[in-house]
Amino acid sequence: MRHEKKLCIFGASGAAKEIRAVAKNFYDTVAYIDLKAGNPINGIPVKDEDFFDSNIHCAIVGIGDSILRFKIVSKLLIKHPQIKFVTLVDSSSVLLDKDHIAIGRGSIIGANSTLTTDITLGEFTFINLNCTIGHNCKLGNFLTTAPGTKISGKVTCGERVYFGSNSVAIENIYIVGDVIIGAGSVVTKNILESGVYVGIPARKIKNIGE
């Protein structure tokens, strides 16, 4: 079903282009919104922030970085209190038990991902291509999974967690907020301290921003 409001995608990078590919089946995308206007991307104009009008446009944030997405959304909610953030689920993804999967506003589920049952996705979550989310998972706001991430059952994550490509979280673990899991890493036990974790099993190597 196509929606009446026109869509603006905040961001103009690769993630924004991928999100537009999901959105095109549901919305007419009228612009990418960046810090300053630029050349069109695949026929869609790039406009600055002044172009966006919450009375006629709805929005999605096309930024893969969890922390940056959090900052952009926070700014938009102050500047545009009436903003409508949309939620997008690619038609190729599988929600095995739709009645028992809750997806927060502003969230995106990309192509060929599978979510099973009793899952809660927080607001502004980005589940990328070819990801798997197991049963009884609770994933916090602004979480991101890069392509190929596999999260087993009964995993709970705080806010602004980022899973790198092909990373894995085994069953029955807790991950505190503001954590980056490196590509190909495997989380085998609870992560109770924010930071960057890599390896098999994943171990902390530094604080975020270092």
Secondary structure, DSSP 8 states (H G I E B T S, - for coil): ---SSEEEEE--SHHHHHHHHHHTTT--EEEEE-SS-EEEETTEEEE-GGG--TTTEEEEE----HHHHHHHHHHHHHH-TT--B--EE-TTSEETTGGGEEE-TT-EE-TT-EE-SSEEE-TT-EE-TT-EE-TT-EE-TT-EE-TT-EE-TT-EE-TT-EE-TT-EE-SS-EE-SSEEE-TT-EE-S-B-S-EEEETTTTEEEE-TT-
